[in-house]
Amino acid sequence: MAEEANKNGGGISAAHKVPAVAHPLAEKPSEIASNISYHAQFSPHFSPFKFEPEQAYYATAESVRDRLIEQWNETYRHFHNVDPKQTYYMSMEFLQGRALTNAIGNLNIQDAYGDALKKLGHELEEITEQEKDAALGNGGLGRLASCFLDSMATLSLPAWGYGLRYKYGLFKQRITKEGQEEIAEDWLEKFSPWEVVRHDIIYPVRFFGSVEVNPNGSRNWVGGEVVQALAYDVPIPGYKTKNTISLRLWEAKACAEDFDLFQFNDSQYESAAELHSHAQQICAVLYPGDTKENGKLLRLKQQFFLCSASLQDIIFRFKERKLGKGSRQWSEFPSKVAVQMNDTHPTLAIPELMRLLMDEEGLGWDEAWDITTRTVAYTNHTVLPEALEKWSQAVMWKLLPRHMEIIGEIDKRFIAMIHKARPDLESKLPSMCILDNDPQKPVVRMANLCVVSAHTVNGVAQLHSDILKSELFADYVSLWPTKFQNKTNGITPRRWLRFCSPELSSIITKWLKTEEWIINLDLLTGLRQFANNADLQAEWASAKMANKQRLAEYIERVTGVSIDPNSLFDIQVKRIHEYKRQLLNILGAIYRYKNLKEMSAEERKKTTSRTIMIGGKAFATYTNAKRIVKLVNDVGAVVNNDPEVNSYLKVVFVPNYNVSVAEILIPGSELSQHISTAGMEASGTSNMKFALNGCLIIGTLDGANVEIREEIGEENFFLFGATADEVPRLRKERENGKFKPDPRFEEAKEFIRSGAFGSYDFNPLLDSLEGNSGYGRGDYFLVGQDFPSYMDAQARVDEAYKDRKRWLKMSILSTAGSGKFSSDRTIAQYAKEIWNIEECRVP
């Protein structure tokens, strides 16, 4: 047995020399090692006598959790005593990534844990690799929410996150000969050592049923099915502060009494456990397919389940404090509670808060409405019509009859207010009201409900907020000019530079002569004065090379493709979506390949060698996105195996993109593509992560690209493409047959059609770029329009990369200009300008 363990990284023999003693608050490596050993033996999850990397990871995580639980308890005890106003951040997604590196980094105990694990026969890097990413999100929306929690804790703000505990998350992406295959994520297959189940925090959540009218006119929602929401808490530590806040995740359960023993004994097994089965479905999968009515009902159930459980919890906490203080009134609720709805998914918080206040607490409409509108705020994340949720009124009446009454009343009162106060807006009511009663397809417009009910509405980048005010919500702006704000997104510099690129971080600290930049990112501007310094450039280049080599090893391990760390690493990673234009990227790569094939061997030697990496998940039912994934893989298979050109060009699809993969890709990247059709990407946050890591951006004037370019300097950004205000005109011209395609664009498409990349039929994908208009045709995202200017910008990249000094200077200036894009800045603005909350630091 001992020999076996020694083969597996030294585990058991070294571990047995360390006494197993509980030291929950250990500081010294020897005590930390004892505490890890204690968890291995006395919090057992595996057979005894094993201490391989997996067991070591769980024991290490539980040892860190001991430390967090103490700070966590202190934080909430402090909040309870001070009784500040608190923010509750509701989101369908939280894309946390691995917690171990982040926790020991924020607690500033990496070295002690590294030494402790050595005593136990393991390396910290090997142990952190054992952790699976929590599958609680999909893309930018969920990652933003997680960065925000990190900043709330670091700024010592009184705040909570509220989400759902998905068993399988979105999906794990596997690449096969057919393209993308979705398989269930297994992050909870064993267990998560970071969550603490709170068996005492459980609330009933009702679906279906009917509304009863009482003799006094009050109303009650009764019948239907009732599931239980059980709380799981995940600790979120701040950086170098005792404050540790909670991400509270809800799991849906049914009770023992909901199991029909009589039916089960009568062999009716499915119907005996029907409610248990319905409850399990709620938190099974993030964004279940909703092409059928059952899928729509399930998505709506998820959204309501999050809102109802969270609001019951918030109200319980408010009332608990009320009893302690004796005289707290409901009118004080908005001065103690701020609810932020992250996109339209938590919109049902509005009618649910109204219902709880009126039906459960006995308030009248006016008082409940006043409280609700002073409590909730809404962040809009998109102008894409398909993402601005519209729910079928029939589905809503079926699942949430009481809420539909309330939404109808909000809409009726809004319309009456317009008639009375703003008759000039009456002609706009068909698009402004909440209920769209189109007899063909009556729907509830969730974004409109948010705008009418929230005290503040914000966009997530200056350009996006301007578009919201001038286009999407223009009529509301004339009604409530002060309701609309901009809060440019940000990212946490801890996870996205300090921990994922320790070499570069050390160089920054050395040249700035302080570590303070980690919590005051504006200090990075101090690097500007050294941008031409040969010593800094040499150190910078070696840090970038170390990150590129780490990335090259990772790519070979997961794809089998060997890539050259001396080539230009060009990366585009994000959800696969037509508006994000991975298709433009791969068409550019195809043209580059064709060009290289036509060159002489001598001409090729003069080109800039490039490795193009594309990664991201295509939604399971999004056919064109899946075709793009297939195309990238098929192009890679041909290019990477072509001995004439594969030392000058490689094309790699990076599978199963997630936070941990991003933490390897981003530090190793030198050029990053943020090439969405202008006016379509609300912000983007990976652009900020790449820029912060000294990576240069090729991009359009879209989302936060606009502000990144302003901050880092126009000369350090490779700009191309139509601007947001030109897009409608260009689409119109296209419809009128005036578009003249660039010959290079036509060549790239013809090359695919020639069968150069295999026999798969890419015609439906290419057809979307053809024709002058029509559903799925007419190149709505202007790939052909922007192709020539994209190729010209790529030629400028090739030239710039040949001048090493110039490139390194641009890279340093990119990092130096990234200070604005800290989520600490974003959250400080939310706290002051939307939530009206203040620091509540644990002494």
N, C-alpha and C positions, 0 to 999 in steps of 0.2 A: 504493500500500500504506500509506504513512504517513498519507495523508488518511483512508483507511478506519479506521486505528487511532485517529486523532484523534477521529473520530466516535464511536468506542467507548470514550469515557472517557479519552482522552489517552494511552493506553497507550504505544505504541512510541516516539514522539518523546522524551517525558520519560524513558522507561526507557533509551534509548540514550545519554543524557547521563551516566548513572550507570555507573561502571566495574564490570564483573563480577568481583568479587574475593571469594574464600571468606573469610568472617569468622564462623566458627561461634559464637563467644562474644561477638559484637559488643554494645556497650552504646550507642554513639552512633548517632543516626538515620542519619548519612551511611554508617557502616559497615554498619548493618543493611540499608540500601537496596542497598549493594554486594553483600551476601550474598544478598538476594532476587534481585537481577539475576543473580548467579552461578548460583543454582538454575534460573532461567528458561532460562539458556543451557547449563548443563552437567549438569543432572538433567532432560533434556528429556522431556516427555511429549506434546508437541504439535509441530506444524510450527514451524520458526523464524520469526522476524519477527512473531509475534503476541504481544501482551502485553495482552490484553483482561482484563476482571475475572476470568474463569474461570482463565486462565493465572496471573494475579497471585495468586489465592487459593492455588493449588497451590504456587507458588514461596514464598509467604509462610509457608504451613504447614510446608514443608520447612526453612525458615530457623528457625522456632520449634523444630522437632523437633531440629535440631542442638544447640540449647541444652539441650533435655530429655534427649537421649541422654547428654550429658556428666554431668548430674546423676544420671541413671538408673544409669549405670555406677558412679559414685561411691557411690550408695546401696547397690547390691548388693555392691560390694567391701567396704563398711563392714559390711554384714550378715554377709558371709562371714568377716571378721576377728573380729567380736565374737561370732558364733555364738549369737544369742539364740533363744528360742522364737519361732516364727512362726505366724501365722494364715493359713489358706487358706480363702477364702470361696467356696463352690461355689453357683452359681446358674444356672438355665436362662435367665435374662434379665438383661441390663444395659442400661438405657435411658439411654445416655450423653448424648444431645443433641449440639449442636455443640461441637467441642473448641477452636477457635481463640480465641474470646473468653475462654473459661475458662482456657486455658493462659497467654495473655499477662496475664490478670488475676491469676492465682495467682503468676506470676513478677514481677508488678508492673512490666510494661514496656509498658502500653497506650500511653502518650504517645509513647514512643520509636518504637513501630511505626506509630502514627498519623502522626508526622512523616516517617518513612522512606517510607511509601506515598505521601504527598503529593509527595515528591521524584520518585516514579515515576509521578506523574499520576493517582493513585487515592485514594479516601477509604476509611478503614478500615471504616466501616459497610457500604459497598457490597461490599467484599471478603468480610467475614464472612458476608454474605447468600448467597454462592456455595456455602457448605458445606451438604452434605446431612446430615440426622440419621442417625447410625448406627442401622440397623434391627435392633437386637439385643434388643428387648424389646417389651412390650405395654402394661403399665400400672404400677400402684403397686409391684408386687413388683420389677420391673426398675429402676424409678427409685430406689427405696429402696437397692438394691444399689449404684447409682452414687453416691448421696449418701454411702453408707458408705465407699466407696473414697476419695472426696474427703477425708473426715474422717480415715481411717486415715493418709493421706499427710500431712495438715496436722498431725496429732498425732505425726508421725514414728514411727509404729508399724511393726514389721516384719511386713508382710502382703502377700498376693497375692489377686487375684480370679481365678477360673477360670470360663470360660463357653464357648459355642460360637460359631463365626464363621458366622452365618447369611447365606447369599447374598441371600435375598429378605426376611428378617425375617417379620413378620406379614403385612401387605399395605398398599398405599396405598389410601386410601378416596376413591372418586369418587362424587359425588351426581348422579344422573340423575333423569329423570321416574319411573323405577321405584323409586327410593330408593337405598340403598347398593349400590355396585358395588365388588368387590375386584379390584385389579390388582396385579401384582408390583411390589414396591419396587425401585428401581434404584440404591440407595446405593453398590453396588460395581461399577456398570456401567463406570466409568472405573477408579478405584482409590481407596483411602483413604490419604492421606499420613501418617496417624498410626500405622499399624501397621508393625511390623518383623517380617518372616518369619524364623524361626530354623530354618534347614535342618538344623542339627545336633540339633534336639530333636524326635524323632519316635519314637512308640511303637506297637507292634502291639496292635490290639484285636480280639478274637475274638467271633464270634457262631455260634449253632447248635452242631453237633458233638456229641461224647459224652464220657462220663467213663470213664477207664481206671483200674483198680485195680492198683497195683503189688504185687509179692510181699510187700513189707514193710507193706502196708496203706495206704500213702500213695496219694493220688489225683491224677490229671492230667486236665485238660480238653484234648481234642484234636479235630482235624478241623474241620468247618464252614468258615466263610469268615473271612479275616483282612484287616481294613483298617488303614491307617496313620493315626495322629493326628499332624498336623504343627502346631507351635506358631507362632502369630502373637502378638506382644506389643504392647500399646498402653500408652504411658507415662501415668501419673496423677500430675501434680505436686501437691504440697501448697502451701498458701498461705503465702508468706513463709518457706519452709523449703527447704533443698536437697533434702530427701527427695522422691524421685520413685519411686513403686512401679509394679507391673505389673498390668495386666489381661491374663491369658494366655487367648487364644481358640484353640480347637482346630478344625482343618479336617480332614475325612476324605478320604483319597486311596487309590488303589490303585497298585501298582508296575507298572513296565514289564513285568515277568515275568508279571503277571496278565493281560496282553493276549495273546490267543491268535492269533498271526500266521497259523497254519495255517488256522484257521476263517475269519479275515478274508479271506484269499486265496481261500477257497472260497465267498466272497460271503455268509458267515454273519456279517454285520456286528454285529447286536445281540448274539448269543451270544458273539462274540469279545471284546466289551468289557463283558460282563455285570457283572463285579465293579467295574469303573470306574463303571458306571451306578449300582450299589447304593451305592457309596461317596459319589457325588455327592448322592444323595437325603438322606443323613444330615443334612447341614448346609444343605439347600436352604431350608427353611421352618421358622419357629417355630410350634409347635403344629399340625402337619398334622392334617387331619380324621381322626377315629378311629372313625367309625361302622362301618367294615369291619375285618376282621382284619388286613389289610395295613397299614392306618393305625395300628392298635394296635401292631403289630410295629415300625413305623417310630418311633413315639414312644418305645417302650421302648428301641429301639436308640440313639436320641439320648441318653436319660438314662444308659444304661450307658456309652456312648462318652465322655460328659463325666466320669463317675466314674472309669472305668478309666484314661483318659489322665492325668487329674489325679493320681490316687493313684500311678501308676507314676512320675510326675515327682517327687512329694513323696518317695517312697521312694528314688529315684535320688539326690536331693539329700541326703537323710539319710545314705545309704551313702557318698556322695562325701566328706562331712564325716567320716564314721567312719574312712575310710582315712587322712585327714589327721591325725586325732587318735590313730589307732592302736588305741584300746581301747574305742570306743563300743559299748555293748550294746543289743540290741533293747528291753530294758526301759526304756531312756532315751527311746524314741520319743515317748511322750506328754509328756515334759518339753521336747521340741523342736518338737512339731507339734500345732497345734489345727486341727481341720477343722469348719467351720460349714456345716450343710446349710440352705440358704435354702428353706424349705418342703419338701414331700415329694418333689419331682422328683429330688434327688440321693440318695434313700434307698439306692440300690444301692451307694453308697460303703461301706455296712456289710458286706454279704457279699463285696464285692470286696476290701476291706482284709483280711478274714479269709482269702480265697482266696490273695491275694498272700503273706501271712505264712506260711500253712501249706504251700501247694503249691509256691510259688516259693522261699521262704526257709527251709522245713523246720521251722517252729515247730510245737509241739503245740497242740491246741485251747485248753487253759486259758490258755496264755501269749498266744496270738493274741487270745483273747476279752478278756483283761485289758487288752491294749494298745488294742484297738479301742474298748472301752467308756470308756477314759480319754482317747481322742483325739477322738471325734466328739460334736458337740452339735447340737441340732435347734431351729430356729425354726418355730413353727406360725403360719400366716398366715390361717387361715380355720376357721370352724366349719361352713361349707356342706358338706353331705354329698357333693355331686358333685365337690368339689375335694379331698376327702380320698381320695387315690388308692387304688383297689382294682384290682389287675391279675389277669386270668384266670390261674389256675394252669397251664392247658394252654399258653397263650401263653408263659408264663415258662419252663416245662419245655422248650419247643421252642427258645427263643432262648438261654436261660441255664441249661443243665442242672446245672452245678456249683453255681451260686448257689442253685438251688432245693434242692439237698441241704443246703447250709449254712443256708438260712432254715428248712428243716424241722428241723434239729438245734437251732437257736436256740429255735424254738418248743417243741420237745420238752423241752429243759432248763428253759425258763421254766415250763412246765406242772408239771414235776417239782418245781421250787422252790416253787411255790404249794402243791402237795399237802403238801410237807414243812413249809414255814415258816408258811404262812397258810391252813390248811384252811377258815377262815371265809370265804375268798374263792372257794372252789371253785365256788359257784353262779354266780359272775360270769365264770368262764373262757370261756364261749361268746363273750362280747363282748370279752374281754381278750386272747385268744390271737391269734397273727399269721396263722395259716392258718385261713380260714373254709372248712370242708369241706362246706358245704351241697351235697348231691348235684346240685341244680338248677344251681348256679352257684358252683363252688369258686373262691375268690379269695385273693390275698395282700393283707393290709391294711397298706399302707405306713406310715401314721401309727403303728399299733401297733408295727411293727418299729422305728421311730425311737424311740418312748418306751421300749421295752424295752432298746434298745441304747445310747442316748445317755447321757452323764453329766449333761447339763443339757437341759431343755426350757423354751423361753420363749415367751410370747405377746408381742404388740406394742403393747398399750395396757392400762392397768390393768383396765378393764372386761372386755376380751377375755381377759386372763390369769385373771381371777376366774371367768369362764364356763368356761374350760378346766379349772380346778381343781374347780369345783363340779359341772360337767356332763360335758363330753366325756371328760376323763381322771380323773374322780373316783376310780375304783377304784384306779388306779395311784398316786394321791396318798396313799391310805391305806397303800400298800406302800412308797413312796419319798417321804416328805413333803418332803425337802430338794432333790429333783430339779427342782422347778418354780419358775420365776422370771418376773418381768415386765421387759421392756425396752421402754418406750414409744418408738415410732419418732421419728425426727427428720429434718430436711432440712438441706442445707448452706446457710448464710447467704451464702456467696459467690455461687453461681449464682442463688439465689432471692431476693436483695435487692441485694447489692452490684453485681452485673454487669447484672442485668435491669432495675433501676430506679436508674440513677446519680443522678437528680435527688433522689429521696427519700433515698438513701444519704448524699448530700452534706449534706442538711438535718440528718439524724440526727447525723452527725459534727460538724457545726457546733454543735448544741445540747448534745451530750454532751462537746464539746471534746476528743474522742479518736476515733481509728479502731479502737481496741482491741476495740470491740463485734463486729467482723467475726470475731474468733476467741474472743471471750468474750461470747456473746449475752445473758447475764444482765444485762449493763450497760444493756440497753435499758430496764430499769425506771427508769433516770434520767430518761426522758422524762415519767414520770407527773407530776412536779412542774410541768411546763410545759403540761399538757394543756389548761388554760383560757387560756393565753397567746395574745392576739390576733395577735401577730406570728408565732408558730409556726403557728397555725391558717392564717394567710394564705399562708405559705410552703408549708405542707402541701397546701393546696387547689390551689396553682398547680402543684406537682409531680404531684398526682393528675390534674389537667386535662391536663398535657403527656402523661401516659401514656394518658389516655382518647382524646386526639386521635390519638396514634400507633395505638391500637387501632382507632379509627373508620376511619382510612385503610386499615389492613390489611383490615378487614371489607369495605370497598367494593371493594378490589382483588380479593379472592378470591371474593366472593359477588355483587358488583354491587349490594348493598343499602346505601343511604346511611343512617347512623344519627346521631342527635343527641348530641354529647358532653355536652349539658346535661341529658340524661335520666339516670335512675338506671340504671347498668350492672349487670345482674343475671346472673350466670354460673354454669352448672353444666357442668363438663367432667370426664369420667371414662369408663371403659368403660361401654358401654350394657348394663345388666343389670337385670332386674326388681327385684332387692332394692335397687338404688341409686335406684330410683323416679324415673327421668326422666319416667315416665308421670304421676306425681303433679304434677310441675312443669308439664307441658304441659296437663294437665286444668285446673290453676289458671289458666294463661294463657288457655285457651279460655273459662273462666268470666269472666275479667277482660274479654276481648274482647266477649263477649255483653253484659255489663253496660255497657260503654262505648257499644255500639251502641244500647242502650235509653235512654241519658241524653240530655238536651238539650245543645245546644252550650255553654250557660252552665255546666251541671253538669260537663261534661268539663274545662273550664278549671281547675276546683278540684282535679282529680286529680293524682297524681304521675306524670309521664311516665316510662315505663320501657322499656328495651331488654333483652329476655330473650335470652340466648345459651346454646345448648346444643351441646356437642360431644363426640365420642367415637366409638370404633369398636364395632360389634356383631360378635361372632364370626360367621364366614361361615355356619355351620350353625344359628345361634340365631335361629329364625324370629320369635319375639315381639319380640326386641330389634331386629330389622330393621324390624318393623312400627312400632316406636316412632320409629325414625329417619325413616321415611316420614311418619308423622303430624306430627312436628315440622316437616318441610319443607313439607308440604301446608298446615298452619296458617299458617306464615310466608308462603307464597305468597298466601294470601287476606288476612291482616291487613296485610301490608306494602303491599299495593296498594289498600287501602280508604281513600279520601281523607278519610272522616269521622273515622277514628280513628288513622290512621298517624302523626300527630304526637304521640299520647299512648301508643302501644304499637307496638313492633316485635318480631318473633320471628325469630331468625336461627339456622340450624344452621351451625356452624363446621366446615368439612370437614377431613378428614385431621388430626385432633388429634394432636400429638406434642410433644416437649419444646420445640422452637423456637416453636411456636404458643403453648404455655403461657407462655413467657417474654414474650409480648406481651399475652396475655389477663390474666394474674394481676396485673401492676402496674396495669392499667387497670380492674380490677374494683372495684366498691363494695359489692356484696352477693353472697355466694356461697352456693350451696345444697348442703348436706351432709345429705341427707334420707332416708338408708337406714332400713329397718325396724329398730328398736332390737334390738341383739343380733346383727346380721348382718354389719356391717362391722367387721373385726378392728381396724383403726386408722384408715386413711385417712391420706394425707400431704399431699394437695393442700389440705385444710382448714388445715394448718399454713402452707403457702405463702401462701394468701390472707390469713390472719390477720397474718402477718409483714409483708405489704404494706399493712396498714391497711385491709383489706377486712372488712366485718362478715359474720357467718355467721348464716344461718337454718338450723336443724338440729334433729335429734332427739338424745336422750341415747344416742349410739352411738359406739363406737370411741373415738378420741382427742378427739372433740367434748366428751366429759365433762371431760377434763383441760384442754382449751383454755378452756372456759367457766369453770372454776375459776381459771385463771391470769389471764384478761383481765377477769374480773368478770361476774357473772350479768346485770347491767344492760346489758352491751355485747354480748349474744348473744340472738338471737331464737329462743326455744325453743318447740317444739311436739311433739305426738305421744305415743303410748303408750311406756312404759318397757319395758326388756328383760324384767323380771319379770312384766309384765302381758300380754305377747304370747301365751304359751301359753293363758291363760284366755280371751283375746279370740278366739283361733282356735276354741277349744272352743265358746264361745257362738255363734260364727258357724255352726259345724257344726250346732248345735241350733236354728238358725233364729231366733236372738234379735237379730240385727243389724238396726238401723233406719237406713237410709242418710239422709244429710243431703240436703235437697231441692236444694241447689246442686250436689252431686255428680251427682245424677240429671239435672239440667238440662244439665250439661257433656257427659255421655255422650249424651243425646238430641240435643244440638246436632250432635255428630259423625254420629250415625245419620241425621240429617235431610239429609245430603249437603252441608252448608254448606262443607265443605272438599274437595269433589270426589267423584268416583265410586268411588274405591278402597274395597274392602270391609274396613273395620276391625272388623267383628263378631267375628272370632276373638280379637282383642286385647281388646275390650270384654267378651267372654264370660269371659275369665280373671278379671274382676272380679265376675262374677255367680255365683249359686248358693251353696249353703251348704258344699259340700266337693266333692272329686273332683279327678282329675288335670287340671291346667290350668284349674281353675275355683275358685270359693270365695275369691278374693282373698287368697291365702296371704300376700302381702306387706303386707296391711292398708292399701291405698291409700284405700279408702272409709272405713275406721275413722279414719284420721288427717286426712282431707280437711278437715273443719270447723276443726280446730285449726290446720291449715296455713294456711287462708284467713284466720283471725283473726290469725295471726302476720304474714302478708303485709300486713294492714291496719295493724298496728303499725309495720311497716317504712315504709309510705307516710307515716304521720304523722311518724315520726322524721326522715325525709329532708327534710321541709319546714322543719325547724328546723336551719339550716345549722351554727350554733355547736355545737349538741348532737351533730350527726352527726360533725363534725370531731373533737370531743373523744373520741367513741367510737372513731373511726378511729385516733387517736393512741394511745389506751389499748390498742387491739387489738395494735398493733405493740409497745408497751411491755411487754405481758404475754406475748410470744412467746418469751422467752429459753430457756425449758425445752425448746423444740422444735428445738433445734440437734442435728444428727446428731453433732456433736462430743461432746455430753453422752452421747448414746446409745452411741457407740463407746467412750468412756472407761469406761462401765459394763460393756460386753461385755468389754473388755480386762482389767478388774480382776476381775469377778465370774464370768466364764465361761471366758475363754481363758487367763488368768494370763500375759499378755504385758506387756512394759514398753516405754516410749519407747526408740528406738535412733536418736538424731538424728545425722545426718551432720555432722561438725565443720566 
